[in-house]
Every structure is written in C-alpha cells, then in structure tokens.
Amino acid sequence: MKEFRGARRPLPNSPFKAPPQVPRKHFAVGDRVTHDRYGLGRVVGVEGDGDIAVLVDFGSQQARISPPYSALFVL
C-alpha cells in the first residue's frame, strides 16, 4: 500500500470545509512584542521578511525566534 505524502485539497463541491488559513504574523524592526516565555521585548532584527526568524531583545537577553510565532504577539 502506498502512503500518501501530500496535503489533500478539498474539492469545490465537497460538503466538508477546508481547514481555515491562519494569517501570517508580520514583524518589523522596532515593534514592541510580548512572548509567553520571555516577556516584553523589542524586535531588533528580521530575517527573510519574517519567514525565517525574528531577533528580539528582551532586556536581559536576546532571542532568535523562528516560526510558527504562536507565543509571540505585537503590542
């Protein structure tokens, strides 16, 4: 039996709904952010238009945070 490796596309006439598309988070240098683990910080660098990673200064330390940005929020 062959294993299916790709993502399934819902057909337009399917009674099942397509999974919701999660909007991408955009960060810019200078944005104030909060992180669930590190607390409040400021974005000091963005790699690859935010697709690769975001460098955030939290005061006592700097952290390189890569997607998905589920714990990082813009204030």
N, C-alpha and C positions, 0 to 999 in steps of 0.2 A: 504494500500500500504506500502510495506516495504522499509525503507530508506537504501540506500547503504552507508556503512561507510568506506570501504577500498579504497585504491588507485587503479585506473584502470591500468592494464598492457596493453600496445599496442601489438597487435598481430604482429608476424614477417612479415606477408604478408599484413599488413594494409597500405593503402595509406596515412594515417596520421602519421606524425613524432612524435616520442617520445619526451617528454619535455627534454631539454638539462640538463645534470648533471652539477651542479655548483661545481667546485673543492673546497675542504676544505682548509681553511687557517690554516697554521701551525705557531705557535709562540714558541720561545724558550727564556729562561731567558737571558737577556742582549740585546735582539733585540731592535733597535730603531724603534718606531712606531709613527704614526700620527693619530689623531682622529678628526672627523669633529667638535665635540663639545668642547673637552678638549685641543686640540693642540698637541704639540710634547711631547713624553714621552719615557720611557724605561720599558720593561717588567721585573718585579721583581718576578713574580710567575706564574706558570701554573698549573691549577687543572685538573686532569684526562686526561692527554695527550692533553689538549686544548679542549676537548669535553664539559667540564663543565663550565670553566671560565678562564679568564686571569686577573692577577692583574698588573696594570700599574701605575708607578709613573710619574706624570706629573709635578713634581717640587713643586707646591703649594698644591697639593692634590694627594691622591692615589684613583684609581677607580677600582672596580671589574667589568669587562665587560664580559657578557655571550653571547653565540651565539644567533643569527647569527651576525657575525662580519662585517656587511655591512658598518660601519663607521670607521673601524679600518684597517689601512694599514701598512705594513712593509716598512721601508725606505731602 
